[in-house]
Amino acid sequence: MRETEVTKFLVSFSGHIEHVRFPAGVFDDQLYLQYDIVWGEDWSPISGLSSGTSQMATSGHDPERVIFNMPIEMVFGSTNVFGWPQLVVTVRAKNSLCGDSLRGYAVLLLPPTAGSQRLSAQLVRPRPATLLGEWLAWLTGRGPELADPKMLADGKDNYLLSTESYGSVSLQVTMVSKDFRKLGYDNQPAVWKSL
């Protein structure tokens, strides 16, 4: 295939969700993750899993961190960069008091530059809309949840949500691309020169 015939570029993401950190400590018996990769209309998945669920995990010697090392791998083809893939992570807890409950959502833009990177995003969770809702959430240990967490990647209706920050998620990911430059895009990391 000649360069003038290239109409699509390929992008590969591979890595793992390393850990979840709660600054006040982990008070749940077990945590687990669910993830979804969300992309725009011009993107087409070629291989990999667009969603998954992790194993149950507990905090180790660090009471603020739960390590998952959950693998993520996805290859896409696209004709333009609009709708770049995003990772939506849902952190859930299982404990003996309130069963299965939400601990937070995080949204990460998968890296647009080639190479290996470590990313981090704040966990947020919806707040109850009323004082009665706050009291019931405190009493039951279960707060409001989104029917579809993928809506966070869209951003269109997110201004209606009232959320609070609660911890963070860390991701280690490597991005490799093919035919990016042939279509006029440059995704190489910036090179800093010292004077």
N, C-alpha and C positions, 0 to 999 in steps of 0.2 A: 504494500500500500504506500503510495506517495504521500508526502507531507500535505499536499493540497487536498487530499481526499479525507483527511482526519476530521471528523465531525463530533467526536465524543472523547472526553478524557475519563480516566479511571482513577479512583481514589481508594486506598486501602487503609483501614484503621485496625490496629491490633494492640491490645494492652490488657489492663486489669483494674478493677475498682479495688484500691488498696485497703482503705480503712474508713471508718466513720469515727469522728471525734465529738464527744460531748464535754464541754469545759467543766460542767458541774459534776461529772461522773456518770457512769452507766448504772441505772437502778433497776434494769429489767433482767429477768432470768436469761432470756435469749433474744437475739436480734436476727433479722434476715433482710435481704435486699430483693427488690424487683426492679428491673430496668427495661426501658423501651427506647429504641432509637427512632427518631422522628426526622423525616426529610421532606423536601419540597416536591412539587409535581414533576419537575423535569429530571428528577433523580430516579434511577432504577437500581434496586439491589441485585447484585450478581451472585454473591455467596455470603454465608454467615447467618447468624441468628439475630433478628431484630428485637427480640425480647427474651427475658430469662429470669429465673429465680435462683437465689443463692442457697447455700447451706445455712443451718442455724449456727450462730456463733455467740460466744460470750467474751467478756473482757478478760485479759490475762493479767500480767503483773502491772500493766498500766490501767488504772481504773477509769481513765477518760477515753480510752480507745478500744475499738473492736475491729480486729483484722479479718478481712474477707478474702482478698486476693482473687476476686471473681473475674475469670477471663471474659474478654469481649473481643470479637473479631468480625469485621464487616467489610465487604468490598462493594463499591458503587460505581456506576457509570452515569455521566451527565453531559449535557451540552452547554450548561452555564452554571455559575456559582450561586445563583439565587436559590434559596431553600437549603443552604448548607446543613448537613446533618447535626442534630443535637441529641444528647443523651439525657433522658429523664430518669432519675433514680428515686425510688420510693423506699424508705426505711420503715420497717414494721417490727413490732415487739410481740413476743409471746411471754406472758407471765401468768402465775397462778391466780392473781387477784382479778384481772380484767380480761383475760384471754388474749385475743389478737387485737392490737391497736396500732394506730399510726404514730410514728415518731417524726416524720418529716419528708419533704420532697426537695430535690435539688435538680437544677438544670445546668448542663455543661455544653457549651459549643465545642464540638470536636475540632481539634486544631487544624487551621487552614494552612499552616506552614509545614514543610517536610521536616522529618526528624522525630526525635523522642522528646516528650515533654511530660511534666508533672502538673496536673491541673487540680484546682480545689474550688469548691462551691459551697455556699452556705445552705444549710437545711432550713427550710421554712415550713410552717404548718399553719393551716387556716385557723383563725380565731372565731369563737362563737359570736354571733351577731348581737346577742342580747345578754343582759346580766343573768337571766334565768339559764340561758345556754351555757354561760361560763360556770355557773354553780353546778349544773348537771354534768358538765365535762370534768370538773374537779371531783365530784362525788363518784362517778362511774369510771374515771380514768380513760374515758374515750371522748375525743373531741370530734369536730366536724372533719369530713374527708371529701376529696374531690371524686366525682363519679368517673372522670377520665383524666388522670394526671398528665396526659399528653397535651392537654390544653395549655399548660404552662409554657410549652415550647412555642406556641403561636404568639402569645403576648397580646393578642387583640382584645380580649375581655378580662385580662388580668388586673386592670385598674379597679375592678369591682371587688377584688379580694382584700380582706383584711388579714394579714399574716403576722407571725412573730418568728424571729430567727431562733434556731435551736440546734446548734452544732454545725458540723461540716463534713463533706465527703471528699476524699482524695482519689484521684485517678492518674495512673501512669499509662500513657498511650503513645504509639508511634504511628506517624502518618507517612505513607509513600504514595506518590502520584505518577501517572504515565500520561504523556501527551498534553500536559498542562501548558507548557511553553508553546507548543505548536498551535494552540488555540488563542495565544496572546495573553495568558495569565502568568504571573510570576509568584511562586509560593516558596521561594528559598528564604531561609532565615536571614535577617539583616546582619551584615558584617560590620563590626565596630572597629574603627581604626584609631589608634592612639596617635596623638600629635607629637 
